[in-house]
Amino acid sequence: MIGLGVEILYHQSFKMEMEMTLDPLILVFLAAICAAGLYNQVQVQLSDHGVFGWKYTLTRSYEVKDAAIGIKSLEVTCPDGEVILRPSTNGELRVQSRVALKSNREEDLPDTLLKLIREGERLRVTCEESSWNEIRDRRQTTTSIELPPGIPIRVENRSGKLSGQGFDNPLVVDKEFGEVELSNLGGTLTIRSRSGKINVREIRGDTIIRLTNGEVKVEQVSGLQVALESGDISIIEGTGLIDARNQSGTITVDNPQGLNGDCRLHTETGSIELTARRLDNCHLTASTGTGQVVVPSYLEKPEFRTSTGAGQMVEANLGRGERTIDLFAREGSVTVR
């Protein structure tokens, strides 16, 4: 049931030796792995890099058979490093962690372990770290996760890049720093982060993004809510609801095929640009606190210009007025094309 391989290639005084040792604690750990149905493969390579020190490459692979049976939610915690999400090829969960470390001391080898804990209908995957504070800038971690279909997943990743594509699982991402890049997702998506760049496209479920500082680029989403304190927001070909707000920075929406849902764009300090096919069947309000409101000729009518002072406003009821388009920049301009 278990396939375990431990291979240590150790270079010392130009002599190659092969060693394999197991102490009682490791035996206890292996027994726990057997009970959980995990596969563990560990490979360590040491090669001489001169004044730059040794380079250690450690790979650990864990695989759980039939983990999706009875599971209704999945939680993954990876403190740092890159996280890659992809659909499972056989309907089962597979988690693999790879660590590369540069060091002059063999005892600096990372002791990161992937732990899988089942709590009723929830499965938790944790990538733990210890004794890493002094060597954090000399190591790289990549964790790949193959997702069983349909199970909601929450990923917590303090720093590093998170990427994924091609799965339909509802996804929640909690980060502190780093880039998020996701595409071709069929489920709902929620991203919460303090700082970084977020780039998502082809999301068929509702998308919610909460970011403190950084940049948000969204393309081909169905139902969108974005809240950003500082940074720019770019939206291309959004359908359904578009709700984007920031404290400082520009907000641009480029929908050449037009809008088919409510659109609310608010910024405190910055500009707003909306490009869309001729607006119809909506109630439009475009206003500023201190800047200009620029609209196409079919909206440039005296009855629509309700305010022309320092704070300008254009308000128009077009067609049946079924959709709401609300554009507001307190300190900046609003442009409708």
N, C-alpha and C positions, 0 to 999 in steps of 0.2 A: 504493500500500500504506500510505503514511503520510499522516495528516492533521495538519498542524501549524499552529496559529494563534497568533500573538503580537500582542497588542493592548495598547498602553500609552497611557492617556489622561492627559496631563500638564497640570496647571493652573499657570500662572506669569504674573503681572502681568495677570490677567484675559484671557489669550490662550490658546486651546486649540490644541495642536499634536499631530500624529500622527507618531511616530518608530518606526522599525524598524531595528535594527542587529544584525549578527551578526559576532563576531570569530572568528579561526581556532580558538580553543579551543572555542567553541560549535559550530562546524561539525564538529569532531571528535566532540563529544558527540552531535550529531544523527546522525552516521554510526553511532555505537554504538547509538543508539535504533533506527535502521532495521534494523540487524542483529538486534536482539532482538525486533522486531515490536511496538514500543510506539507508542501514540498519546499525544502530549503536547499539552495545551492550556493556555496560560498567559494569564491576564488580570490586569492590575494596574489598580486605580482609585485615584486620589488626589483627595481632597476636603478643603476647608478646614474645620477644626473649631475655629478661633479659638485661644484660649489652651490648649485641650486638644491642639493639634497636628494633624498630618495623620493620616488613617486610610487604611491600605493594605489592600486585599483581594486576596490572591493565590490563584488556584486552579490546581492542576496535576492533570491526569488522565492516567493510564497504563492501557492496555488490552493484554492479551496474548491473541492468538488461539491457540486449541488448546493452551493451556498445560497442560491436564490430561492430554494424551496422554503416556503413559509416566511420569507423576509418581505416586509412592506416598506422599509426605509433603510438607507445606507448612509453612514457618516464617516468621512475620511478626514483625518487631521495630519497634516504634514507641515511642521514648523517652518521650514524654509526649503529652498531649492525649487527646481522646475517640477510641475505636475502636468501630466498629459492624460487626457480622458479620451477614450475611444469605445465604440460599441464592441461587445463580446462577439466572438465568431461562433461560439457554441452554446450561448445562453448561460454561461457560468461566469462567476467573478474571478478575475485574475489580477493580482497585484504584484508588481516587481519594483524593487528599489535598487538603484545603482549609485554608488558613492565613489568618487575619485579624490584622493588626498595626496598632497605633497608634504613630506615630512622627513626629518633626519633620524627619527626614533621609531622603532617598530611598535613601541607601546602607544604611540599616537594613533594607531589604527582606529577608525571610528567604530563605536559599539552600537550603532543605530540598529534597532530591531523593529520589524513590522509586527504589530500585535493585532490579532483579529478576535474580537469579543462579540459573542452573540447574546443579546438581551431580549428574550422573547421574540418579537417580530422585527427587532432592529439589530443591524449588524454594524459594529464600529471597527474601523481600521485606523490604527494609530502608528505613525512613524515617530518613534521617540529618539531623543538625542541626549548625550551626556558627555562631559569632558571635551567640549568642542569650542569653548569660548576663545581660547588662545590660538586656535588654528582655523577659525571661521573663514579667513580670507584665503586659505590654501586648499579648499575642498569644494567640490561640486556634487550636488545631489539631484538625481532625476528619479521621479516616481511615476510609473505608468500604471494606469488602472483600466481594465477592460470591464465594461458595465453590462450586467444582465439587463434585458429589456424591461422597460416600464417601471422600474423601482425608483422612487424619488431619492435623490442624492444631495447631501450637503457636504461641501468641501471647505475646510479651514486651512488656509495657507498664509502664514505670517508674511513671508517675503519670497520673491522669486516669480517666475513667469508661470501662468496657468493657461493651458491651451486645450482645445478639444473640438471635435467635429463629428457629425454623422450619427448622433444618437437622439432618441426621443424621450429620454428620462427627464422629468422635472428636475431642475438644478438650482441650488442655492450656493453662492460663493461668498465666503467671508475672508477678507484679506486686510492686511495693514499697508503693505507696500508691494509694488511690482505690477507687471503687465498682465492683462487678461485678454486673450484672443480666442473667440469662439465663433463657430460657423455651422450652418446647416443643422440646427437643432429643432426638434419637433415639439418639445415640451415647454412649459413655462420657465422663465429665467429670472433670477434675482441675484444682483451683485451688490455687495456692500464693501467699500474699501476706503482707506484714509488717503492714500496717495498712489498715483500711477496712471498708466494709459490703458483705456478700455476700448477694445475694438471688437464689435460683434456684427454679424451679418447673417441673413437668411434664418431668422428666428421665427418660427410659426406660432409659438405660444406667446402670451403676454410677457413683456420684458420690463423689469423694474431695476433701475440703477441708482445707487446712492454713493456719491464720491465726494470727499472733502476737497482735495487738490489734485489736479491733473487734467486729463483730456478725454473726451468721450466721442467716439466715432461709431455711428450706427447706420446700417444699410439693410434695407429690405426686412423690416420687422413688422409684426402685426400686433399693434397695441403697445404703446411705449410710455413710460414715466421715468424721467431723469431729474435728479436733484444734485446740483454741483455747487460747492461754495466758491471755488476759484478755478477758472479754466474755461476752455472753449468746448462747445457742444456742436457736433455736425451730424445732421440726420439726412439720409438720402432714401427716397422711395419708401416712406413709412405709410402703412395703411392702418385704418382704425384710429383709435385715440392717439394723439401726440401731445404729451404734456412735458415740457422741458423748462427748468428754472435754474438760474444760478445767481450768485451774488456779484461776481465780476467775470467778464469775459463775453465773447460773442456767441450768439446762437444762430445757426443757419439751418434752414430746411429747404431741400431741393426735391420737389415732387412734380416733375414735368407732366405726370399723368393726372394731376389734380389731387384734391383732398376728399376722402370719403368718410371722414370722422371728425370729431371735435379736435381743435388745435389750439393749445394754450402755450404761449411762449412768454416768459417773464424774466427780465434781468434788471438788477439794480444799477450796475455800472458796466456798460457795454452796449453793443448794437445788436439788432435783430434783423435778419434777412429771410424773407419767405419767397420762394420761387415756386409757382404752381400755375397750372392751366387756369384760365379765366374762372374766377370764383363765382359760384352760384348756389342757390338753395342754402344760404347761411346768413347768420348775423355776425357782421365783422365789426370789431372794435380795435383800432390801432392807435396807440397813444404814447406820449412821452412826458417826462417831467421837465426836461430842459432842452431836448433835441428836436429834430425834424421828423415828420412823417412823410414819406415819399410813396406814392401809389400810382398805378397805371392810369391812363386817361379815362377809362370807363368808371373809375372811382373818384376821379377829380371833378366833383360837382359841388356847387356851393352848399346844397342841402346836406351833403355828407361831411363837410368841413365844419365841425361843431366848435372847434377851438383853434385859433391861429396865433396865439401868443407864444411865450417862452415854452410852454407846454402845449403841444399840438395834439389834435385828435381827429380821426376820421371814423365815422360810425355809419354803417349802411346795413339795411335789411334787404337781402337779395333773394328773389324767389320766395319760397315758403319759409325761409329762415330756420330750417330744421337743424342745421349744425351751428356750433359756436366756434368762431375764430377770434381769439383774444390775444393781442400782441401788445406788450407793455415794456418800455425801457425807461427807467427813472432818469438816468444820466446817460443818454446816448440816442441814437437814431433808430427808426423803424422803417424798413423798406419792404414794399410788396411788389413783386415783379410778375 
